[in-house]
Amino acid sequence: MYLLSCPNCQAEITVTTAQAGDSLTCQSCSTIVAIPKLGELRQLPRVEEDAPETATSTGGGESFLFLLLSLVAVGCLLVTGYCGIRWAMIEVEATTDSHVAEIKSRYLESDPAVLVREFEDMEKYSLDLIAPFVYQKKANEKWSWALNAGVAGAIALVSGGAGLALASRR
């Protein structure tokens, strides 16, 4: 910005290079003042620009928030990728339906005397399982990796969207 003197009252008027060649009204005496062309305007004394510094100082918090949201989004995307790879690497060979079908086929092939002994053992001992079957443990682990990937992906989307909304406000 440059300082221009009013030819009537000698009041100082601040003008920008975008106003070169235009005219404006002096706020002190209401005289219409012609603003010189760009070459002459640049020879006038310059004004210390305090206003842009305050604008950038208020934007520092927004820039920090944008940076923080971006880092959270990138970090969550990395976690999502890692969890997705872990989920894809776990192979569950059986399901409950395939396990039950396998037991039924074994019972059909078994000797009736063995089945009677097994039934007597079931009456004698409890049928409660101490731990889940191995395939169920693997299925639970696969589900937990998928859930972790979904949560991290959702956080990445929310923080990335908030960062983009903050950036578009500027």
C-alpha angles and dihedrals in degrees: 000000000000135000116239123183120225107240091219107043101011091234114157115247123191116222134177130222089252088065094055112134094014129102133232140185119257109238092213102052104007092238116150106243122199113224112221123241120271097269093053093039092059090058091061120094115276125237120229104247107228097156097067091050091057090047092054093044091056089046091055091081091049091048091051091048091048090050092048093049091047092051091049090050093049092045092050091048089054091049089048091053093048093048091046091053091048090049092051093048095057112089118197106201098189141028130203091262093051090046092053091046090052091051091049092051091049091050090052090053096043126100112256092234090058090051091052091051091048091050091051090050090051091054091046097046130038122266093215114122116229093206135007120267118272093251090053091051090052092047090051091049091049090050092051091052090049091049092049090050091050094049093046090047091051092050089049091052094048095046092042091049091048090049092050091047089050091049093049090052091064 
